[in-house]
């Protein structure tokens, strides 16, 4: 590991909402920085103004705030290495591009887009579909390496459009060590002369990225696998400037649930699950759903993401954010792609909800559904009854609606299967037994229930499910003795009396 202080950055482009793959990249940067008492930076890389999407930068910051992984430095946060938006740093980059030209590491290229397109078409006709501007083809193109110096000067003085390209050497091996992938070796003959500075006066990602990482003293570059092909160029740029290269770690791809290809922004609602941390609405009004609005706990979302491509080396799966910081290491990040599992994501959400105190859940439920009229004490009890069966906060209400109000409907399918000729008489007798109880707690109700079964020589199934149907209207839920104790004797008796009238009518009409 580098001896320099750890400084890492997440560098999204504001070209749309933050995909969950981007959130994972931010998360790993955050965890690594916290684990090593370092600094986590966000830098907005908006050099490609043609793809800029209004609102995207605010979305990125809002999403990271919801996830609980806010950076130490960044736009709107501050820091001594700003500005942290590349378009605000525009004037910085050109001198560095010109320095590369002076050192014969880069050159001016005056070819128009039409001329380059003609070259590609010509190459395609000659059976070379993947034409590149490289160390071979540049010798026959319009650039400062082929044109006379006085002509180059004249073109520059006249304000002729140009780009600045990297002068990639011929047949050299570029070697660098990736923390996740080990040694990577690429020959320069396989690389093109990438544009570093565009005709619109903006740097490309490649130049701005390197300059900013150097000026911001970035020690480790932790980014997605899609940037691995660009890493050799970046290493060459560091060498060309004579700067120390940061350590690299290229993260594995997030794959679709079937493992067939990269999980993309378009896979979201089409496959039945969100791929964004929070809702995103396009300029055309199209809504893409997010985990926050679906009701996911940010901790569950982060926990799930952390384990997509990294494992702690133990069977442990449930981590707090602090626990992830303690356990995380880049050396345990996998090289191979990680399949996203929506069912596992739901499981994480269930575990997180169940781990919350009843008091916390009651508060959140009241905030989610302000129309609830139950007392705080009653809500706390309801949350205790329902949380082992719930996935989202709203489930505590929707699945446990019978704890808030008397059922107005009864599950016809369960009644058809379990309501026998003698059931009404049994439930009526059980109601009378309940009405005579002096203590109406769960233990007393359960003891009375066992005695009732013995006295009437019937099995549990003959009474328990009909009892549940009469009180709740549904065929499954928390323990009936706990439900009965919560609702109280008078409410239970009243519900059974009302239910018997309705259910008997349903049975007779069936």
NUNU-323897 format. One line per field, with one value per residue (C-alpha): residue in one letter; x, y, z. Coordinates in Angstrom, 2 decimals, m for minus. Each point is the difference from the previous one (the first is absolute). Layout:
residu	c(A; ...);
u	c(X; ...);
v	c(Y; ...);
w	c(Z; ...);
***
This chain:
residu	c(X; X; X; X; X; X; X; X; X; X; X; X; X; X; X; X; X; X; X; X; X; X; X; X; X; X; X; X; X; X; X; X; X; X; X; X; X; X; X; X; X; X; X; X; X; X; X; X; X; X; X; X; X; X; X; X; X; X; X; X; X; X; X; X; X; X; X; X; X; X; X; X; X; X; X; X; X; X; X; X; X; X; X; X; X; X; X; X; X; X; X; X; X; X; X; X; X; X; X; X; X; X; X; X; X; X; X; X; X; X; X; X; X; X; X; X; X; X; X; X; X; X; X; X; X; X; X; X; X; X; X; X; X; X; X; X; X; X; X; X; X; X; X; X; X; X; X; X; X; X; X; X; X; X; X; X; X; X; X; X; X; X; X; X; X; X; X; X; X; X; X; X; X; X; X; X; X; X; X; X; X; X; X; X; X; X; X; X; X; X; X; X; X; X; X; X; X; X; X; X; X; X; X; X; X; X; X; X; X; X; X; X; X; X; X; X; X; X; X; X; X; X; X; X; X; X; X; X; X; X; X; X; X; X; X; X; X; X; X; X; X; X; X; X; X; X; X; X; X; X; X; X; X; X; X; X; X; X; X; X; X; X; X; X; X; X; X; X; X; X; X; X; X; X; X; X; X; X; X; X; X; X; X; X; X; X; X; X; X; X; X; X; X; X; X; X; X; X; X; X; X; X; X; X; X; X; X; X; X; X; X; X; X; X; X; X; X; X; X; X; X; X; X; X; X; X; X; X; X; X; X; X; X; X; X; X; X; X; X; X; X; X; X; X; X; X; X; X; X; X; X; X; X; X; X; X; X; X; X; X; X; X; X; X; X; X; X; X; X; X; X; X; X; X; X; X; X; X; X; X; X; X; X; X; X; X; X; X; X; X; X; X; X; X; X; X; X; X; X; X; X; X; X; X; X; X; X; X; X; X; X; X; X; X; X; X; X; X; X; X; X; X; X; X; X; X; X; X; X; X; X; X; X; X; X; X; X; X; X; X; X; X; X; X; X; X; X; X; X; X; X; X; X; X; X; X; X; X; X; X; X; X; X; X; X; X; X; X; X; X; X; X; X; X; X; X; X; X; X; X; X; X; X; X; X; X; X; X; X; X; X; X; X; X; X; X; X; X; X; X; X; X; X; X; X; X; X; X; X; X);
u	c(0.00; 1.16; 1.57; m1.85; m3.15; m2.96; m2.06; m2.58; m2.63; m3.32; m0.26; m3.45; m1.13; m3.31; m1.43; m2.98; m0.94; 2.53; m0.24; 0.45; 3.34; 1.13; m1.25; 2.07; 3.10; m0.68; m0.57; 3.28; 1.85; m1.75; 0.76; 3.64; 0.50; m1.64; 1.89; 3.31; m0.80; 0.01; m2.01; m2.93; m0.60; m2.73; 0.98; m2.57; 1.49; m2.08; 2.53; m2.43; m2.49; m2.00; m1.20; m0.67; m3.41; m1.51; m0.66; 2.36; 2.64; m2.59; m1.38; 3.44; 0.59; m3.50; 0.37; 3.35; m1.45; m2.87; 2.51; 1.98; 3.29; 0.56; 3.50; 2.41; 0.66; m2.12; m2.39; m2.14; 2.20; 3.26; 3.63; 3.40; 0.35; m3.04; m1.81; m1.37; m1.94; 2.22; m1.75; 0.92; 3.63; m0.01; 2.91; 2.30; 0.31; 1.28; 3.47; 0.46; m0.99; 2.47; 2.69; m0.44; 0.43; 3.17; 1.36; m0.97; m2.47; m3.01; m0.78; m2.54; m2.39; m1.88; m2.01; m3.69; m2.66; m0.97; 3.56; 0.24; m3.33; 1.28; 3.08; m2.17; m2.17; 3.05; 1.52; m3.28; m0.08; 3.54; m1.08; 1.19; m3.20; 1.75; 2.04; 1.86; 1.93; 3.27; 3.76; m0.34; m2.90; 1.01; 2.93; m2.43; m2.41; m0.14; 1.81; 3.04; 2.10; m0.51; m0.56; 2.86; 0.51; m0.84; m3.29; m0.84; 0.73; m2.14; m2.93; 0.25; 0.27; m3.05; m2.01; m0.44; m1.89; 2.23; 0.19; 3.03; 0.77; 2.26; 3.08; m0.04; 3.44; 0.34; 0.41; 0.54; m1.41; m1.91; 0.01; m1.92; m1.21; m3.70; m0.88; m2.87; 1.33; 3.72; 2.44; m1.46; 2.16; m1.13; 2.05; m0.30; m0.56; m3.49; m0.79; m1.10; 1.06; m2.82; m1.24; 1.09; m1.32; m3.06; m0.68; m2.64; 2.73; m0.85; 2.28; m1.12; m0.57; 3.50; 1.94; m2.29; m0.11; 3.78; 0.61; m2.67; 1.09; 3.53; m0.99; m2.41; 2.74; m2.07; 1.81; m2.29; m2.26; m2.89; m2.35; m2.05; 1.40; m1.18; 2.95; 2.60; 0.66; 0.77; 2.44; 3.07; m0.51; m0.34; 3.22; 1.72; m1.29; 1.38; 3.36; m0.17; m0.54; 2.59; m2.56; m0.38; m2.80; m2.74; m0.81; m2.83; m2.89; m2.54; m3.25; m1.93; m3.17; m3.48; m1.83; m3.67; m1.65; 0.47; 3.68; m0.56; 1.62; 0.54; m2.86; m0.96; m2.15; m2.63; m0.33; m1.74; m3.76; 0.05; 1.27; m2.11; 2.50; 1.66; 3.55; 0.17; 0.33; m2.82; m2.74; 1.06; m2.37; 1.24; m0.55; m2.77; m1.76; 0.97; 0.42; 2.69; m0.55; 2.55; 0.70; m0.80; m3.51; m0.62; 0.47; 3.47; 2.14; 3.21; 2.01; m1.54; 0.73; 3.62; 0.46; m1.24; 2.23; 3.11; m0.28; m0.38; 3.60; 1.57; m0.10; 1.26; 1.56; m2.55; m3.61; m1.21; m2.49; m1.63; 2.21; m0.56; 1.84; 2.56; 0.36; 0.62; 2.74; 1.68; m0.21; 0.67; 3.13; 0.62; 1.94; m3.27; m1.75; m0.60; 1.30; m3.10; m3.38; m2.58; m3.57; m2.65; m2.62; m3.26; m1.29; 3.11; m0.52; m3.49; 1.52; 2.44; m2.90; m1.90; 3.00; 0.52; m3.66; m0.04; 3.14; m1.65; m1.56; m3.77; 0.18; 1.99; m2.39; m3.03; 1.44; 0.78; m3.42; m1.75; 2.14; m0.81; m3.74; m1.00; m3.69; 0.62; m1.92; 1.38; 1.95; 3.78; m0.11; m2.42; 2.16; 3.05; m1.88; m1.27; 3.54; 1.16; m2.73; 0.49; 3.69; 1.05; m2.40; 0.56; 2.43; m0.72; m1.29; m3.36; m0.47; m0.43; m3.22; m1.20; 0.68; m1.13; m3.05; m2.13; 2.05; m1.14; m3.66; m2.53; 0.10; m2.74; 0.78; 0.88; 2.26; m2.51; 2.56; 1.08; m3.62; m0.84; 2.87; m0.24; m3.53; m1.82; m3.56; 0.92; 2.40; m2.52; m1.08; 3.62; 0.94; m3.14; 0.97; 3.60; m1.28; m1.93; 3.14; 1.97; m2.72; 0.31; 3.76; 1.03; 3.58; 0.23; 3.72; 1.53; 0.99; m3.43; m1.71; 2.29; m0.63; m3.75; 0.31; 1.73; m2.63; m2.76; 1.46; 0.18; m3.54; m1.42; 2.31; 1.05; 3.31; 1.76; m0.94; m3.71; 0.03; 3.17; m0.38; m3.76; 0.85; 2.60; m2.44; m2.66; 2.33; 2.26; m1.83; 3.15; 1.55; 3.50; 1.78; 1.69; m0.94; m3.74; 0.41; 2.24; m2.51; m2.87; 1.88; 0.82; m3.57; m1.57; m2.92; m2.90; 1.37; 0.69; m3.48; m1.61; 2.02; m0.89; m3.72; 0.09; 2.10; m2.26; m2.96; 1.95; 1.89; m3.08; m1.70; 3.00; m0.05; m3.72; 0.29; 2.96);
v	c(0.00; 3.52; 1.90; 3.14; 0.91; m1.85; 2.28; m1.60; 1.48; m0.94; 1.79; m0.32; 1.76; 1.93; m1.76; m1.47; m1.69; m1.91; m3.71; m2.47; m1.02; 3.59; m0.08; m3.13; 1.75; 2.93; m2.40; m1.87; 3.33; 1.10; m3.26; 0.01; 3.61; m0.54; m3.25; 1.78; 3.28; 1.67; 2.56; m0.78; 2.55; 0.42; 1.72; 0.67; m0.73; 2.02; 0.57; m1.48; 2.85; m1.61; m2.72; 2.23; m0.63; 2.76; m1.18; m2.97; 1.50; 0.80; m3.52; m1.53; 1.99; m0.73; m3.73; m0.17; 1.85; m2.52; m2.87; 1.52; 0.17; 3.72; 1.10; 2.10; 2.38; 0.90; 2.50; 1.64; m1.55; 1.83; m0.97; 1.47; m1.71; 1.51; 0.82; m3.54; 0.40; m0.38; 2.63; 2.50; m1.06; 0.51; 2.46; m2.45; m2.61; 1.63; 0.87; m3.67; m1.08; 2.52; m1.26; m3.46; 1.48; 1.81; m3.27; m1.81; m2.23; 1.42; 1.86; 2.24; m1.76; 2.13; m2.75; 0.81; m2.46; m0.38; m0.92; m2.56; m1.52; m0.34; m1.79; m2.42; m0.72; m0.55; m2.35; m1.90; m0.49; m1.38; m2.55; 1.94; 0.76; 1.17; 2.89; 2.04; 3.23; m1.51; m0.15; m1.38; 1.97; 3.36; 0.18; 0.65; 2.33; 3.77; 0.58; 1.80; m3.14; m0.02; 3.66; 2.52; 2.06; 3.26; m1.43; m1.24; 3.49; 1.60; m2.30; 0.75; 3.76; m0.10; m1.76; m3.19; m2.67; m2.66; m2.65; m1.08; m3.71; m2.22; m1.09; m3.69; m1.60; m3.01; m3.52; 0.72; m2.03; 1.97; m1.79; 0.87; m1.86; m0.11; m0.76; m2.24; m1.45; m0.22; 0.98; 1.41; 0.23; 1.71; 0.68; 3.50; m1.44; m0.90; 3.56; 3.03; 3.62; 1.13; 3.58; 1.84; 3.48; 0.70; 2.72; 1.52; 0.95; m2.76; m2.85; m3.56; m2.27; m1.43; 3.23; 1.62; m3.21; m0.26; 3.69; 0.13; m3.23; 1.41; 3.44; m1.49; m2.40; m3.12; m3.06; m2.77; m0.06; m2.40; m0.14; m2.33; m2.65; 1.97; 2.37; m2.78; 0.45; 3.69; m0.73; m0.55; 3.46; 1.49; m1.69; 1.42; 3.48; m0.19; m1.01; 2.77; 2.61; m1.56; m0.48; m2.86; m2.31; m0.86; m3.61; m1.45; m2.32; m0.82; m1.37; m2.88; 0.61; m0.33; m2.61; m0.63; m2.64; m2.66; 0.95; 0.87; 3.39; 3.16; 1.34; 3.19; 3.04; m1.41; m3.28; 1.57; m0.03; m2.21; m2.89; 0.89; 1.66; 3.42; 0.63; 3.54; 0.97; 2.57; 0.88; 1.73; 1.83; 0.78; 3.31; m1.79; m0.92; m3.68; m1.35; m2.51; m1.43; 0.13; m2.08; 2.86; 0.52; m3.76; 0.02; m1.51; 0.86; 1.70; m2.35; m3.04; 1.48; 0.74; m3.40; m1.74; 2.09; m0.57; m3.77; 0.26; m0.64; m0.04; m2.57; 0.35; m3.48; m1.09; m1.23; 3.35; 1.77; 2.69; 3.05; 3.51; 2.70; 0.13; m3.78; 0.19; 2.58; m2.31; m3.10; 1.51; m0.56; 0.37; m3.27; m1.87; 1.58; m2.55; 0.30; m1.59; 1.67; m0.14; m1.09; 2.23; m1.99; 1.93; m2.69; 0.33; 3.75; m0.55; m2.34; 2.70; 2.43; m2.50; m0.51; 3.73; 0.64; m2.78; 1.36; 3.37; 0.66; 0.03; 3.64; 0.94; m1.88; 1.60; 3.46; m0.80; m1.57; 3.10; 2.18; m2.27; m0.10; 3.17; m0.97; m2.76; 0.81; m2.65; 1.13; m0.22; m2.84; m1.96; 0.64; m1.32; m3.20; m0.37; 0.36; m2.69; m2.33; 0.65; 0.66; m3.66; m0.30; 3.36; 1.12; 3.73; 2.50; 0.31; m3.79; 0.41; 1.83; m1.66; m3.59; 0.70; 2.08; m2.08; 1.38; 3.51; m0.67; m2.82; m2.01; 0.75; m3.04; m3.62; m2.24; m2.08; m2.59; m0.77; m0.15; m2.43; m2.30; 0.16; 0.96; m3.25; m0.70; 0.05; 2.98; 2.73; m1.78; m0.53; 3.65; 1.14; m2.20; 1.25; 3.58; m0.75; m1.50; 3.14; 2.20; m1.73; 0.47; 2.31; 0.34; 0.81; m0.27; m2.29; m2.72; m0.16; m0.10; m2.80; m2.05; 0.45; m1.04; m3.27; m0.79; 0.80; m2.44; m2.77; 0.59; m0.05; m2.79; 1.90; 0.77; 3.37; 0.43; m0.28; 3.20; 2.06; 0.93; 0.73; 2.11; 1.89; 0.49; 1.33; 2.54; 1.04; m0.99; m1.69; m3.45; 0.87; 2.44; 0.34; m2.27; 0.19; 0.06; 3.08; 1.64; m0.75; 1.39; 3.18; 0.61; m0.78; m2.12; 2.24; 0.60; m3.70; m1.03; 2.69; m1.01; m3.68; 0.80; 2.20; m2.48; m2.97; 1.79; 0.91; m3.29; m2.17; 2.00; m0.53; m3.76; m0.27; 1.90; m2.03);
w	c(0.00; m0.75; 2.90; m1.04; 1.94; m1.48; m2.23; m2.29; m2.27; m1.53; m3.33; m1.57; m3.17; 0.24; m3.04; 1.83; 3.28; 2.08; m0.88; 2.86; m1.54; 0.50; 3.59; 0.61; m1.37; 2.33; 2.89; m0.50; m0.17; 3.19; 1.84; m1.09; 1.08; 3.40; 0.59; m0.64; 1.79; m3.40; m1.93; m2.32; m2.75; m2.58; m3.23; m2.70; m3.42; m2.44; m2.78; m2.53; m0.08; m2.82; 2.39; 3.01; 1.58; 2.18; 3.55; m0.21; 2.30; 2.68; m0.40; 0.56; 3.19; 1.32; m0.69; 1.79; 2.97; 0.21; m0.16; 2.88; m1.92; m0.29; m1.03; 2.02; m2.90; m3.01; m1.59; 2.64; 2.71; m0.46; 0.35; m0.80; m3.41; m1.76; m2.11; m0.15; m3.27; m3.06; m2.11; 2.73; m0.38; m3.76; m0.13; 1.79; m2.69; m3.18; 1.41; 0.90; m3.53; m1.45; 2.37; m1.52; m3.49; 1.08; 1.36; m3.23; 1.83; m1.87; m3.24; m1.72; m2.39; m2.54; m1.70; m0.30; 1.08; m3.68; m0.97; 2.78; m0.98; m3.58; 1.32; 1.97; m3.04; m2.18; 2.55; 0.27; m3.76; 0.22; 2.62; 3.07; 1.95; 3.19; m1.35; 2.62; 0.16; 1.23; m0.34; m3.56; m1.49; 1.46; m2.43; m2.88; 1.79; 0.59; 3.26; 1.40; m0.49; m3.79; m0.92; m0.29; 3.17; m1.73; m1.26; 3.52; 1.36; m2.69; 0.72; 3.72; m0.62; m2.29; 2.70; m2.03; 1.99; 1.50; 2.67; 1.99; m0.17; 2.07; m1.93; 0.81; m0.50; m2.29; 1.40; 3.68; 2.89; 2.62; 3.35; 3.13; 3.05; 0.81; 3.63; m1.12; m3.27; 0.54; m2.75; m3.21; m3.12; m3.22; m3.13; m1.45; m3.49; 1.24; 1.07; m1.99; 0.36; 2.27; m0.12; 3.15; m0.79; m2.13; m2.55; 2.31; 2.48; 2.47; 1.00; m0.52; 2.96; m0.39; 0.42; 2.59; 2.01; 0.25; 0.68; 2.68; 1.67; 0.17; 1.25; 2.55; 1.18; m0.63; 1.37; m1.29; m3.05; 0.74; m2.96; m2.21; m2.29; m3.03; 0.58; m0.09; m3.77; 0.68; 2.82; m2.24; m1.54; 3.46; 1.13; m3.09; 0.83; 3.52; m1.43; m2.62; 2.71; 2.29; 2.75; 2.45; m1.08; 2.52; 0.74; m2.09; 0.88; m2.71; 1.38; m1.60; m1.98; 1.46; m2.07; m0.66; 2.22; m2.69; m0.34; m3.64; m0.44; 1.98; 2.12; m1.79; 0.70; m2.36; 1.91; 3.01; m0.03; m3.11; 2.16; 3.02; 2.34; 0.34; m1.21; 1.41; 3.67; m0.22; m2.48; m3.20; m2.34; m3.51; m1.78; m1.92; 3.26; m0.02; 3.53; 0.99; 3.47; 2.79; 3.09; 2.37; m1.36; m0.12; 3.76; 0.34; 3.01; m1.19; 2.19; m1.72; m3.45; 0.94; 1.66; m3.14; m2.28; 2.11; m0.45; m3.78; m0.93; 3.48; 2.76; 3.57; 0.09; 2.63; m0.16; 1.35; m2.27; 2.13; 0.54; 1.25; m1.94; 2.82; m0.19; m3.74; 0.57; 2.50; m2.22; m3.44; m2.06; m3.73; 0.02; 0.60; m2.97; m2.77; m3.56; m1.50; m0.48; 2.80; m0.76; 1.52; 1.92; 0.59; 2.37; 2.16; 0.03; 1.44; 2.60; 1.09; 0.36; 2.15; 2.27; 0.41; 0.81; 2.60; 1.63; 0.71; 3.39; 0.19; 1.07; m3.11; m2.27; 1.65; m0.62; m3.65; m0.54; 1.33; m2.30; m2.95; 0.70; 1.93; 0.00; 2.59; 3.20; 2.38; 3.04; m0.10; 2.53; m2.20; m3.08; 1.81; 0.86; m3.58; m1.36; 2.42; m1.24; m3.72; m0.65; m0.34; m2.94; m1.64; m2.69; m0.14; 2.56; m1.77; 0.29; 3.74; m0.84; m3.18; 1.11; 3.55; m0.90; 2.40; 2.92; m0.91; m0.80; m0.15; m3.20; m2.50; m2.16; 0.70; m2.06; m1.99; m1.10; 3.58; 1.15; m2.80; 1.02; 3.80; 1.06; 0.73; 1.08; 3.71; m0.22; 0.82; 3.18; 1.05; m0.57; 1.83; 2.98; m0.16; 0.05; 3.20; 1.55; m0.86; 1.42; 3.37; 0.35; 2.80; m1.27; m3.72; m0.71; m2.64; 2.47; 1.63; m3.40; m1.18; 3.19; m0.44; m3.65; 0.88; 2.60; m2.49; m2.55; 2.63; 1.24; m3.53; m1.21; m3.14; m1.61; m0.24; m3.66; 0.71; 2.08; m0.52; m3.67; 0.29; 3.08; m2.07; m2.90; 2.38; 1.59; m2.90; m3.19; m1.34; 0.25; 1.21; 2.26; 3.40; 2.92; 0.69; 3.77; m0.31; m2.37; 2.37; 3.00; m1.93; m1.20; 3.38; 1.11; m0.97; m3.50; m0.56; 1.13; m2.15; m3.03; 0.35; 0.34; m3.11; m1.96; 0.73; m1.56; m3.14; m0.42; 0.52; m2.72; m2.29; 0.70; m0.67; m3.27; m1.23);
***
